[in-house]
Amino acid sequence: MKKRSAIILAILAGLLFLALVIWWFWSLGSVSAQVPPKLQLAVEKGTVLVTKAGGQNEEQAKDGMELKPGDRVRTDQGSMASIMAYGRAESRLDEKTIVTISDNNLSGTTFAMRWKLDAGRVWSRVLRLLDLDSVFEGQSSQVIATVRGTAFAMANDNQKVSLMVEHAGVREATAGPSPTLRTKPEFIVGGQWMDLKQTGEVISRGEAPTSTLSDDIRQRINLEEDTWRSSNLDADQAFVDQAKGDLIMSLGAAHGVPPDSNLYTVALWSENFHLWLAGKKSPALRSSYIGRRLEYVYDLILRGKSGLAYQMLSQTDKEVDVVLSGDQSDEYRTNLKNVVGRALLAVTEIDPNDSLFRYKLDLEDMYAHLWDNDPAQTFYARSLSVDARLDEAERFTCQSENQDQIKEAINAVEQGMARQKSDFDNIKSSIKDEHRSILTEKMQVQTLRLDYLNRRLQACPKAGQGAQVPGASATSTAQTTTTQPTNPPNQQATTTPTSPTNPPATNRTPTTTKPTTNPTSLGLVKIELYAQPSPANVGDGVSLYVKGFKADGSSLDVSKLATFQIIGGLGSIIGTTYQASSAGSVTIVATVSDAAKQLTVRAPLTINQAVTLSRITISPTGGSISFGQSRSLSVTAYYSSGFSKDVTSSVKWSTSNTLGSMSGNTFVAGRTAGSVDVTAQYTEGNKTLDSLINFQIVSVVGTNLQ
């Protein structure tokens, strides 16, 4: 009897072991379900009210609530909110703003978002739109602004409608019976603005107010507006970082086995077994595996394993070619467009000097190849490469060290546009009127962007003068990005997943910290890493915060349970603080052990040289002034980062003689003709700078001040 019981137990144990092996083998090829993104409202500050579609009563908005077409959002005085559209766009509502959602949808690569601004102002940052049917549109009264990947602001004060484009281009038109074929549209590109009547007639247009414009132009800018712009540029970067992390994570490598693991071959067997059982669903499943491999390539490049990365990318290219030539090519195209499109959006901000740039170029070609059965969509997909080269060129400034790179980028744009013209001549008679109109206007905007870029570069001073390009964007040319803290509005984190069991490898010895405790099982499913400030300056202490998430959506602080590593050196970690010692780029890696599993996340971080005070200027710049007259003066400080601020209240004033005097920041002319210099002295930290202007005092009113 005992012998029989032992045999039964042994058989059961064997079956259990076999079941565990089968489950383990199956799990290597499993693909996690994707949570579909939504159109959501983020309450950033104060009281935000929502009127649901078809309703009459306002209700107080809840952070994270889902929005539908017809919903109206209103911010009170002192309140702010953001509308987050499927991770593809973010619109930020300033105080006393009313916006109504007209349309929203995300289906595969097609993203549509339309809203109407009844009052106030909205800043929108839109990722690149991936196909001809995608659209992002803001309307205010009769003015409609349509974009295909940009950053722009729209304001409605009931007297006029204002548009200001920070990046890429906007098509402005007046609402009419045929929204897709409006007549005589206007185009403005990054660095330009336009004021219009409520009826859509243009009042004026010009250069956008940026912190890199010359002093005389900056005098017309309201300081508060410039501050609003600066805060939105910071929020734009946080949005792009968050979107990049989410898009990369959606490819699914966090649940797979990386190619540099000993188990990778076994994982491929598991994938093939899944595909054998999938039947008609195999195109969707295999497309998911291809997406997973694209993330493996991304991760390998970041870990310094470019040889293996590009070997895998070449194999993936061939695999795509094989499935597109098979019997189910249409199904594969549909699924792969979505997968490759997400990977392409994730590397939108990559510049030519980044290790991921070759990967970005390959994704552009792969994505266009997926559309080669549709001439108009193929043309549009290839035009995204021209947009990307323009984006890269526009991120350079006069202070960029390698001016040859700017010329190369412009040359690539010009070549791409020449090819486009030839391709368009071949297809324009065979495509729909609507698509022909969109493509024609897209080429118009690209031409305007290139013209504006060339004008900016021509305005660069000669080497050694150190001025920025007039009208240039204030966004940095940093090669890497980092996560953002959760407390400030819109500053969400970017997480780039790595293998759960294999921390990133590096040729350098990483700096590592040890967790303070050994956690028991917390039931974590993912972690996110936040770093503040980002980017950091040499000498800064960067606070590291690790947030853990459970399957039920709840979260907790697991910073003290994390092990931190620095890839790239340039500093050290003590506890949960990274101390930056040198300028450059590093990657912070955080690992949390939860029972039998390890969760790992990384965050690239740029370390800049400490920001220094560069110069100060006085406005107005002097000129003629009659006996007894006065002039109010202001002082602006400029910094090595390109930032500027008003420091009038903090300067010390002096005059070269007694022909005039200063009362606060106001110069008062005496009653004796002659010349007098006015000097402003400003001290910040250990640095003191002076600026001087000259007044000519005359007995009668002379010419206006310069």
C-alpha positions in Angstrom: 0.0 0.0 0.0 2.8 2.4 0.9 4.6 1.5 -2.3 1.5 2.2 -4.3 1.0 5.6 -2.6 4.6 6.5 -3.3 4.2 5.6 -7.0 1.1 7.7 -7.2 2.8 10.7 -5.5 5.8 10.3 -7.8 3.5 10.3 -10.9 1.6 13.3 -9.6 4.9 15.1 -8.9 6.1 14.2 -12.4 2.9 15.5 -14.0 3.1 18.7 -11.9 6.7 19.2 -13.0 5.7 18.5 -16.6 2.8 21.0 -16.3 5.2 23.6 -14.9 7.7 23.1 -17.7 4.9 23.3 -20.3 3.6 26.5 -18.7 7.1 28.0 -18.6 7.7 27.1 -22.2 4.3 28.6 -23.2 5.0 31.8 -21.3 8.2 32.5 -23.3 6.1 33.1 -26.4 3.1 34.8 -24.8 2.1 38.3 -25.7 0.5 40.5 -23.1 -2.8 42.2 -23.9 -2.5 45.9 -24.6 -4.6 48.4 -22.7 -6.2 50.6 -25.3 -5.3 54.3 -24.7 -8.2 56.8 -24.1 -9.0 60.5 -24.4 -8.6 61.6 -20.8 -8.7 64.8 -18.8 -5.9 65.7 -16.3 -6.8 68.3 -13.7 -3.6 70.2 -13.2 -4.7 73.0 -10.9 -7.8 74.5 -9.3 -11.4 73.7 -10.3 -12.2 72.2 -13.7 -15.7 71.7 -14.8 -17.2 69.4 -17.4 -20.5 69.4 -19.2 -21.2 66.0 -20.7 -22.5 65.7 -24.3 -26.2 66.4 -24.5 -26.3 67.7 -20.9 -26.9 71.1 -19.4 -25.3 70.9 -16.0 -21.7 71.3 -15.2 -20.0 68.8 -12.9 -16.6 69.1 -11.2 -14.1 67.1 -13.3 -12.2 64.2 -11.9 -8.6 63.7 -12.7 -8.3 61.0 -15.3 -11.9 61.0 -16.4 -12.6 59.9 -20.0 -13.9 62.4 -22.5 -16.3 61.8 -25.4 -17.3 63.9 -28.4 -19.6 66.7 -27.3 -18.1 67.0 -23.9 -17.2 70.6 -22.9 -14.4 71.4 -20.5 -14.1 74.7 -18.6 -11.3 76.0 -16.4 -12.0 78.6 -13.7 -9.7 81.5 -12.9 -6.4 80.1 -11.5 -7.2 76.6 -12.9 -5.5 74.6 -15.6 -6.2 71.2 -17.3 -4.8 69.0 -20.0 -6.6 66.8 -22.5 -4.5 63.8 -23.3 -5.4 62.1 -26.6 -4.4 58.5 -26.8 -0.7 59.3 -26.0 -0.5 61.0 -29.5 -1.3 64.6 -28.5 -1.8 66.8 -25.5 -3.7 70.0 -25.3 -3.2 72.2 -22.2 -6.0 74.6 -21.2 -5.0 77.8 -19.5 -7.2 79.5 -16.9 -10.7 80.8 -18.0 -10.7 78.6 -21.1 -13.6 76.7 -22.6 -13.1 73.8 -25.1 -15.6 71.4 -26.6 -14.5 68.0 -28.0 -15.8 67.6 -31.6 -14.3 64.3 -32.6 -11.8 61.8 -31.3 -10.7 58.4 -32.5 -7.6 56.1 -32.7 -7.8 53.1 -35.0 -4.6 51.5 -36.0 -2.4 54.3 -37.4 -5.3 56.6 -37.9 -5.6 59.3 -35.2 -8.4 62.0 -35.4 -8.9 64.8 -32.9 -11.0 67.9 -33.3 -11.9 70.5 -30.7 -13.5 73.9 -30.6 -12.1 76.8 -28.5 -14.9 79.1 -27.3 -12.8 81.2 -25.0 -9.3 81.4 -23.5 -6.2 79.8 -24.9 -4.9 76.3 -25.5 -1.4 75.0 -26.2 -1.2 71.7 -28.2 1.7 69.3 -28.8 1.0 66.7 -31.4 3.2 63.7 -32.4 3.7 63.0 -36.0 0.5 61.8 -37.7 1.1 58.6 -39.6 -1.3 58.5 -42.5 -3.5 60.7 -44.7 -6.6 60.0 -42.8 -5.2 61.3 -39.5 -6.0 64.8 -38.5 -5.6 67.1 -35.5 -7.7 70.2 -35.7 -8.5 73.2 -33.5 -11.4 75.6 -34.3 -12.2 79.0 -32.8 -15.2 80.8 -34.3 -14.7 80.5 -38.1 -10.9 79.9 -37.8 -9.8 76.3 -38.2 -6.1 75.3 -37.6 -5.2 71.9 -39.0 -1.8 70.3 -38.2 0.0 67.1 -39.0 2.5 66.9 -36.1 3.4 70.2 -34.4 3.3 72.4 -31.3 1.1 75.4 -31.5 -1.0 77.7 -29.4 -4.5 79.1 -30.1 -6.2 81.9 -28.2 -9.7 83.4 -28.4 -10.4 86.7 -26.6 -13.7 87.4 -28.3 -12.1 90.2 -30.3 -9.6 88.2 -32.3 -8.2 84.7 -32.7 -4.4 84.3 -32.3 -2.2 81.4 -33.6 1.4 80.9 -32.7 3.4 77.9 -34.1 6.3 76.6 -32.1 7.2 73.6 -34.2 6.4 72.3 -37.7 3.5 73.9 -39.5 -0.2 74.8 -39.2 -2.8 75.2 -42.0 -5.3 78.0 -41.2 -8.6 78.2 -43.1 -12.1 79.6 -42.6 -14.9 77.2 -41.9 -17.1 76.5 -45.0 -19.4 74.0 -46.5 -16.5 71.7 -47.6 -14.0 71.4 -44.6 -11.6 69.3 -46.6 -11.3 71.6 -49.6 -11.4 75.1 -48.2 -10.2 77.9 -50.5 -7.1 80.1 -50.0 -5.7 78.6 -46.8 -2.9 80.4 -44.9 0.2 78.5 -43.6 2.4 79.4 -40.7 5.4 77.4 -39.6 7.5 77.1 -36.4 8.6 80.6 -35.3 5.6 82.5 -36.7 2.3 83.9 -35.4 -0.9 85.2 -36.9 -3.8 87.3 -35.5 -7.2 86.9 -37.2 -10.7 88.4 -36.9 -13.4 86.1 -35.6 -14.6 85.8 -39.2 -11.2 84.4 -40.3 -9.7 87.5 -42.0 -6.0 88.0 -41.3 -5.2 91.0 -39.2 -1.4 90.7 -38.9 1.3 88.0 -38.9 5.0 87.9 -38.0 7.7 86.1 -36.0 6.7 84.2 -32.9 7.8 85.5 -29.5 10.7 83.3 -28.5 13.3 83.8 -25.8 16.0 83.8 -28.5 14.7 86.8 -30.5 16.6 90.1 -30.5 15.9 92.6 -27.8 13.9 95.0 -29.9 11.4 92.3 -30.9 11.2 91.0 -27.3 10.0 94.4 -26.1 6.6 93.8 -27.7 6.2 90.6 -25.8 4.2 90.3 -22.6 6.5 88.7 -20.0 3.6 86.6 -18.7 3.0 85.2 -22.2 6.6 84.3 -22.6 6.5 82.5 -19.2 3.4 80.6 -20.4 5.3 79.6 -23.5 8.4 78.5 -21.6 6.3 76.4 -19.2 4.5 74.7 -22.1 7.9 73.9 -23.8 8.9 72.1 -20.6 5.6 70.3 -20.6 6.0 69.4 -24.3 9.3 67.7 -23.5 7.7 65.8 -20.6 4.8 64.7 -22.9 7.2 63.5 -25.6 9.3 61.6 -23.1 6.2 60.0 -21.6 4.8 59.1 -25.0 8.2 57.6 -26.1 8.3 55.4 -23.0 4.7 54.2 -23.4 5.1 53.5 -27.1 8.3 51.5 -26.6 6.8 49.6 -23.7 3.7 48.8 -25.9 5.9 46.7 -28.2 6.1 44.1 -25.5 9.7 43.3 -24.9 9.3 43.6 -21.2 7.4 40.2 -21.3 9.9 38.5 -23.6 13.4 37.1 -23.6 16.1 39.4 -25.0 18.4 38.1 -27.8 21.5 38.2 -25.6 19.9 35.7 -23.2 20.8 32.0 -23.1 17.0 31.3 -23.3 16.4 33.3 -26.5 16.5 30.2 -28.8 14.0 28.4 -26.5 11.8 31.5 -26.7 11.9 31.4 -30.5 10.7 27.7 -30.3 7.9 28.9 -28.1 6.9 31.6 -30.5 6.8 29.2 -33.4 4.6 26.9 -31.3 2.2 29.8 -30.6 2.1 30.6 -34.3 1.4 27.0 -35.2 -1.7 27.1 -32.9 -2.8 30.6 -33.9 -4.3 29.8 -37.3 -6.0 32.8 -38.8 -4.8 35.0 -36.0 -1.2 34.3 -36.8 -0.7 37.7 -38.7 -1.6 39.6 -35.6 0.5 37.4 -33.3 3.6 37.4 -35.6 3.3 41.2 -36.0 3.4 41.4 -32.2 6.6 39.3 -32.2 8.1 41.6 -34.9 7.3 44.6 -32.7 8.9 42.9 -29.7 12.1 42.4 -31.8 12.1 46.1 -32.7 12.1 46.9 -29.0 14.9 44.4 -28.5 16.9 46.3 -31.1 16.2 49.6 -29.4 17.3 48.2 -26.0 20.5 46.6 -27.4 21.6 49.8 -29.0 21.1 51.7 -25.7 23.1 49.0 -23.9 26.0 49.4 -26.3 25.4 46.1 -28.2 25.0 47.7 -31.7 26.5 44.8 -33.6 23.9 42.3 -32.3 21.2 45.0 -32.5 21.7 45.7 -36.2 22.0 42.0 -37.0 18.6 41.5 -35.5 17.2 44.5 -37.3 18.4 43.1 -40.6 16.8 39.8 -39.8 13.6 41.6 -38.9 13.6 43.5 -42.2 13.9 40.2 -44.1 11.1 38.7 -42.0 8.8 41.7 -42.9 9.6 41.2 -46.6 8.7 37.5 -46.3 5.3 38.0 -44.7 4.4 40.8 -47.1 5.0 38.5 -50.1 2.8 35.7 -48.6 -0.8 34.7 -48.9 -1.9 36.9 -45.9 0.0 40.0 -46.9 -3.0 42.3 -46.4 -3.5 41.1 -42.9 0.2 41.5 -42.1 0.2 45.1 -43.6 -2.7 46.1 -41.4 -1.1 44.8 -38.2 2.5 45.8 -39.0 1.6 49.4 -39.8 0.3 49.8 -36.3 3.4 48.1 -34.7 6.1 49.8 -36.8 4.2 53.1 -36.6 4.4 53.0 -32.8 8.1 52.2 -32.9 8.7 55.1 -35.4 6.8 57.6 -33.2 9.0 56.6 -30.2 12.2 57.8 -32.0 10.7 61.0 -33.4 13.1 63.2 -31.4 16.3 61.3 -32.2 19.0 63.4 -33.8 21.8 62.4 -36.3 24.5 62.2 -33.7 22.5 59.8 -31.5 23.3 56.1 -31.5 19.7 55.3 -32.4 19.7 57.4 -35.6 20.4 54.5 -37.9 17.6 52.6 -36.3 15.3 55.6 -36.9 16.2 55.7 -40.6 15.5 52.0 -41.0 12.1 52.3 -39.3 11.2 55.1 -41.7 12.0 52.8 -44.7 10.2 49.9 -43.2 7.1 51.9 -42.4 6.9 53.3 -46.0 7.4 49.8 -47.4 4.2 48.7 -45.6 2.2 51.2 -47.7 3.6 50.4 -51.1 0.2 49.1 -52.3 -1.3 52.6 -52.0 0.5 55.3 -54.0 -0.9 58.3 -52.1 -0.3 56.7 -48.6 3.2 55.6 -49.7 4.0 59.2 -50.8 2.8 60.5 -47.4 4.8 57.8 -45.5 7.9 58.8 -47.3 7.3 62.5 -46.8 7.5 61.8 -43.1 11.2 61.3 -43.6 11.5 64.8 -45.0 9.6 66.1 -42.0 12.0 64.3 -39.7 15.1 65.8 -41.5 13.5 69.3 -41.1 12.8 68.6 -37.4 16.4 67.6 -36.9 17.8 70.6 -38.7 15.5 73.0 -36.8 16.9 71.7 -33.4 20.3 73.2 -34.3 21.1 76.7 -33.4 24.0 79.1 -34.1 25.6 77.8 -31.0 25.7 74.2 -32.4 29.3 73.0 -32.4 29.1 71.2 -35.8 27.7 73.5 -38.4 28.4 70.9 -41.1 25.7 68.7 -39.5 23.2 71.5 -40.1 24.2 71.7 -43.8 24.0 68.0 -44.1 20.5 68.0 -42.7 19.4 70.8 -45.1 21.0 68.9 -48.0 19.0 65.8 -47.0 15.8 67.9 -46.9 16.5 69.4 -50.3 17.2 66.0 -51.9 14.1 64.5 -50.3 11.9 67.4 -51.5 13.3 67.0 -55.1 12.5 63.3 -55.1 9.0 64.1 -53.7 8.3 66.5 -56.6 9.2 63.9 -59.1 7.2 61.2 -57.3 4.2 63.5 -57.0 4.1 64.3 -60.7 3.9 60.6 -61.4 0.9 59.9 -59.0 -1.1 63.1 -58.8 -3.5 62.3 -61.6 -4.3 58.9 -60.2 -5.2 59.8 -56.5 -8.3 61.2 -54.9 -8.8 65.0 -54.9 -8.8 65.1 -51.1 -5.4 63.2 -50.9 -3.9 65.3 -53.7 -4.9 68.5 -51.8 -3.4 67.2 -48.5 -0.1 66.2 -50.2 0.2 69.4 -52.1 -0.3 71.5 -48.9 2.2 69.2 -47.1 4.9 70.0 -49.6 4.0 73.7 -49.4 4.5 73.6 -45.6 7.8 71.8 -46.0 9.0 74.5 -48.5 8.1 77.2 -46.0 9.9 75.4 -43.2 13.0 75.1 -45.3 12.9 78.7 -46.3 12.5 79.9 -42.7 15.3 77.6 -41.6 17.7 79.0 -44.2 16.8 82.5 -43.2 17.6 81.7 -39.6 20.9 80.2 -40.5 21.8 83.2 -42.6 21.1 85.4 -39.6 23.7 83.5 -37.5 26.6 85.7 -36.5 30.1 84.8 -37.5 32.0 82.2 -35.4 33.0 83.5 -32.0 30.1 86.0 -31.5 28.1 83.4 -29.6 24.6 84.7 -30.4 21.6 82.4 -30.9 19.7 82.1 -34.1 16.9 84.8 -34.2 13.6 82.9 -34.1 15.2 79.6 -33.2 13.3 77.2 -31.0 14.3 77.3 -27.3 14.2 73.5 -27.2 17.5 71.9 -26.5 19.6 69.7 -28.9 20.2 67.1 -26.2 20.7 63.6 -27.6 18.9 61.9 -24.8 15.9 62.6 -22.7 14.8 61.6 -19.2 11.9 61.0 -17.0 10.0 63.8 -15.2 8.6 64.2 -11.7 5.0 63.4 -11.0 4.2 66.5 -8.8 4.3 69.4 -11.4 1.6 69.5 -14.0 2.2 67.3 -17.1 5.5 66.1 -15.9 5.0 62.4 -16.2 7.7 59.8 -16.4 9.3 58.1 -19.3 10.1 54.4 -18.7 12.1 52.3 -21.1 11.7 48.7 -20.2 14.6 46.3 -20.2 14.8 42.6 -19.7 13.3 41.6 -16.3 16.2 39.3 -15.7 19.1 40.9 -17.4 20.3 44.4 -16.3 21.9 46.5 -19.0 25.4 45.7 -19.9 28.1 48.4 -20.4 31.8 48.6 -21.3 32.3 50.8 -18.2 31.9 49.7 -14.6 28.6 51.1 -13.5 28.1 52.7 -10.1 25.7 50.7 -8.1 23.8 51.3 -4.9 22.3 48.6 -2.7 18.7 48.6 -1.5 18.1 49.3 2.1 15.9 46.3 2.7 15.0 43.0 1.0 11.3 43.2 0.2 8.8 40.5 0.5 6.2 39.9 -2.2 4.5 43.2 -3.1 2.7 41.9 -6.2 4.3 44.5 -8.5 3.7 44.3 -12.2 5.8 47.3 -13.3 7.9 50.1 -12.0 8.6 53.7 -13.2 11.7 55.8 -12.5 11.4 59.6 -12.0 14.4 61.9 -11.9 14.4 65.6 -10.9 15.7 68.0 -12.1 15.8 66.9 -15.7 18.0 67.7 -17.5 20.4 68.4 -14.7 23.5 70.7 -14.4 26.9 69.8 -13.2 26.9 69.9 -9.4 23.2 69.2 -9.1 21.8 66.5 -6.9 19.2 64.6 -8.9 16.5 63.0 -6.8 15.5 59.5 -7.9 12.0 58.2 -7.2 10.8 54.7 -8.1 7.1 54.1 -8.3 5.7 50.5 -8.2 2.4 49.5 -9.7 0.3 46.5 -8.8 -2.1 44.6 -11.0 -5.1 46.4 -9.6 -3.7 49.8 -10.6 -2.6 50.9 -7.2 0.9 52.3 -6.7 3.4 52.7 -3.9 6.9 54.3 -3.4 9.5 51.6 -3.7 12.6 53.9 -4.0 14.2 52.5 -0.9 13.9 49.0 -2.2 15.6 49.8 -5.5 19.2 49.1 -6.6 20.5 51.9 -8.8 23.2 51.8 -11.5 24.8 54.5 -13.6 25.8 53.6 -17.1 28.2 56.2 -18.3 29.7 57.4 -15.0 29.8 61.3 -14.7 28.7 61.1 -11.1 27.8 58.9 -8.2 24.7 57.7 -6.3 24.2 58.0 -2.6 20.9 56.6 -1.4 18.3 57.9 -3.8 20.3 60.9 -5.0 22.5 61.0 -8.1 25.3 63.7 -7.8 26.3 64.9 -11.3 30.0 65.7 -11.6 30.6 66.1 -15.3 28.6 67.1 -18.4 27.4 64.4 -20.8 24.7 61.7 -21.0 24.2 58.9 -18.6 21.5 56.2 -18.1 20.1 55.6 -14.6 19.0 52.0 -14.1 16.7 51.0 -11.2 16.0 47.4 -10.3 13.5 46.3 -7.7 13.3 42.7 -6.4 9.8 41.5 -5.6 9.8 38.0 -4.3 11.2 35.8 -7.1 11.2 38.3 -9.8 13.1 41.4 -10.7 11.7 44.5 -12.3 14.1 46.9 -14.1 13.6 50.3 -15.7 16.0 52.8 -17.1 16.0 56.6 -17.6 18.5 58.4 -19.8 19.6 61.7 -18.3 21.4 64.7 -19.8 23.9 66.5 -17.7 24.6 70.1 -18.9 27.4 72.4 -17.9 26.2 74.6 -15.1 24.1 77.5 -16.5 26.0 80.8 -16.3 25.0 84.4 -16.6 26.1 85.6 -20.1 25.1 89.2 -20.5 22.6 91.9 -19.6 21.0 94.5 -21.7 19.1 97.8 -21.0 16.0 98.7 -22.9 15.4 101.3 -24.5 19.0 101.6 -25.8 19.3 105.4 -25.2 19.1 108.3 -27.7 18.0 111.9 -27.6 16.0 113.3 -24.7 15.0 116.9 -23.9 15.5 118.9 -20.7 13.6 117.5 -17.8 12.2 114.5 -19.6 12.3 110.9 -18.1 12.6 107.4 -19.5 11.7 104.2 -17.7 14.4 101.6 -18.2 14.4 97.8 -17.9 17.2 95.2 -17.7 17.1 91.7 -19.1 19.6 89.0 -18.1 20.7 86.3 -20.6 22.1 82.9 -19.7 24.3 80.3 -21.4 21.3 78.0 -21.7 19.4 80.5 -23.9 17.0 81.4 -21.0 16.4 85.1 -20.2 14.5 87.0 -17.5 13.7 90.5 -16.3 16.1 91.6 -13.5 15.2 95.3 -13.4 14.4 95.3 -9.7 17.8 93.8 -8.8 20.2 96.1 -10.6 22.3 99.0 -9.3 22.2 102.2 -11.5 24.8 104.9 -11.9 25.4 107.8 -14.3 28.7 109.1 -15.7 28.0 112.7 -14.6 25.4 115.1 -13.1 23.7 115.9 -16.4 21.1 113.3 -15.5 20.1 111.1 -12.6 18.3 107.9 -11.8 15.1 107.6 -9.7 14.6 103.9 -9.2 14.8 102.5 -12.8 13.8 105.9 -14.4 16.4 108.2 -16.0 15.6 111.9 -15.5 17.4 114.4 -17.7 18.7 117.6 -16.2 18.6 121.1 -17.9 22.1 121.2 -19.3 22.8 119.9 -22.8 25.4 117.2 -23.1 26.1 113.5 -23.1 25.5 111.1 -20.1 26.1 107.4 -19.8 23.8 105.2 -17.7 25.2 102.0 -16.4 23.3 99.0 -14.9 25.2 96.6 -12.7 23.7 93.1 -11.9 25.2 90.5 -9.6 24.1 86.9 -9.5 26.1 84.4 -7.4 29.8 85.3 -7.8 29.4 87.0 -11.2 28.8 90.7 -11.8 28.0 92.2 -15.2 27.5 95.8 -16.5 25.6 97.2 -19.4 25.8 100.8 -20.6 23.6 103.1 -22.7 24.0 106.8 -23.7 21.6 109.7 -23.6 22.1 113.0 -25.5 20.3 115.7 -23.6 19.1 118.5 -25.8 17.1 121.8 -25.2 14.2 120.8 -27.4 12.5 117.4 -28.0 14.7 115.4 -30.3 14.2 112.2 -32.1 12.5 109.2 -30.5 14.7 106.8 -28.6 16.3 104.1 -30.6 
